[in-house]
Amino acid sequence: MFDPVCPSDLTPIRFGDKWAGMIIRCLEDGPRRFSELRIPLRGVTAKVLTGSLRALERDGLIRRTVCAGPERRVDYELTPLGRSLLEPMAAACEWAEQHWDELLDAREASSLDRTG
């Protein structure tokens, strides 16, 4: 999913916007700061990441915590509701792995139909 050559947009199953599922997976092991999310999500702009995080927070899937101190810090973490998505997401990923070749063939056939 996080491999730069992996066409993750090929998977027909979406959890929120294009980046939401990957953000949820990034937060699976615990809270992360915005800059820490940018590392595995290197293909997303700061503006789009901010929008996705806000949407996930609005939907109750993640919690944004501002930590006061000499250096203001913001952490993002999954809520219990967000954590409840991990199992269905794992099932969707497993399904996509099992049908990857079929998905690729269908995409290629579709693009040939449009150009040919």
C-alpha positions as CSV (number, residue, x, y, z in Angstrom):
1,M,0.0,0.0,0.0
2,F,2.8,2.5,0.8
3,D,5.2,1.3,-1.9
4,P,5.7,4.2,-4.4
5,V,5.2,1.9,-7.4
6,C,2.0,0.4,-6.0
7,P,-1.0,1.8,-7.8
8,S,-3.2,2.0,-4.6
9,D,-5.9,3.9,-6.5
10,L,-6.5,0.7,-8.5
11,T,-8.3,-0.8,-5.5
12,P,-12.1,-0.3,-6.0
13,I,-12.8,-0.3,-2.3
14,R,-12.5,3.1,-0.7
15,F,-12.6,4.2,2.9
16,G,-13.4,7.9,2.8
17,D,-11.3,9.9,0.3
18,K,-8.2,8.7,-1.6
19,W,-5.9,9.1,1.4
20,A,-8.2,8.3,4.3
21,G,-7.5,4.5,4.3
22,M,-3.8,5.1,4.2
23,I,-4.0,7.7,7.0
24,I,-6.0,5.2,9.2
25,R,-3.3,2.5,8.5
26,C,-0.6,5.0,9.4
27,L,-2.3,5.6,12.8
28,E,-2.8,1.9,13.5
29,D,0.2,1.6,15.8
30,G,-0.5,4.8,17.8
31,P,-0.5,8.6,17.6
32,R,1.5,10.4,15.0
33,R,2.3,14.0,14.3
34,F,1.5,15.7,11.0
35,S,5.2,15.6,9.9
36,E,5.4,11.9,10.8
37,L,2.4,11.2,8.6
38,R,4.0,13.0,5.6
39,I,6.9,10.4,5.5
40,P,4.8,7.3,4.5
41,L,2.3,9.4,2.7
42,R,5.0,11.2,0.5
43,G,2.6,11.5,-2.4
44,V,0.1,13.7,-0.6
45,T,0.4,17.5,-0.4
46,A,0.1,19.2,3.0
47,K,-3.1,20.9,1.9
48,V,-4.8,17.6,0.9
49,L,-3.5,15.8,4.0
50,T,-4.9,18.6,6.2
51,G,-8.3,18.2,4.4
52,S,-8.3,14.4,4.8
53,L,-7.4,14.7,8.5
54,R,-10.2,17.2,9.1
55,A,-12.7,15.0,7.4
56,L,-11.6,11.9,9.4
57,E,-11.9,14.0,12.6
58,R,-15.3,15.3,11.6
59,D,-16.5,11.7,11.0
60,G,-15.2,10.7,14.5
61,L,-12.5,8.3,13.1
62,I,-9.5,10.2,14.4
63,R,-8.8,12.5,17.4
64,R,-6.6,15.6,17.1
65,T,-4.9,16.6,20.3
66,V,-3.0,19.8,20.8
67,C,-0.2,19.4,23.3
68,A,0.7,22.7,25.0
69,G,4.2,23.4,26.0
70,P,7.3,25.3,24.9
71,E,6.8,23.8,21.4
72,R,3.1,23.4,20.4
73,R,2.5,19.9,19.1
74,V,-0.5,18.3,17.5
75,D,-1.0,14.5,17.6
76,Y,-3.5,12.5,15.6
77,E,-4.7,9.1,16.7
78,L,-7.5,6.7,15.9
79,T,-10.7,6.8,18.0
80,P,-12.4,3.5,19.0
81,L,-14.7,4.1,15.9
82,G,-11.6,4.5,13.7
83,R,-10.0,1.4,15.2
84,S,-13.2,-0.5,14.3
85,L,-12.4,0.1,10.6
86,L,-9.0,-1.8,10.8
87,E,-10.6,-5.3,10.5
88,P,-12.8,-4.5,7.4
89,M,-9.9,-2.6,5.8
90,A,-7.6,-5.7,6.3
91,A,-10.3,-7.8,4.7
92,A,-10.6,-5.4,1.7
93,C,-6.8,-5.4,1.3
94,E,-6.7,-9.2,1.3
95,W,-9.5,-9.3,-1.3
96,A,-7.6,-6.8,-3.5
97,E,-4.4,-8.9,-3.2
98,Q,-6.3,-12.1,-4.3
99,H,-7.9,-10.3,-7.3
100,W,-5.0,-8.0,-8.2
101,D,-4.4,-9.5,-11.6
102,E,-8.1,-9.4,-12.5
103,L,-8.3,-5.7,-11.4
104,L,-5.2,-4.9,-13.5
105,D,-6.6,-6.7,-16.5
106,A,-10.0,-4.9,-16.2
107,R,-8.3,-1.5,-15.9
108,E,-6.1,-2.2,-19.0
109,A,-9.1,-3.4,-21.0
110,S,-11.1,-0.4,-20.1
111,S,-8.3,2.0,-21.1
112,L,-7.9,0.2,-24.4
113,D,-11.6,0.5,-25.0
114,R,-11.4,4.3,-24.5
115,T,-8.4,4.8,-26.7
116,G,-9.0,2.2,-29.4
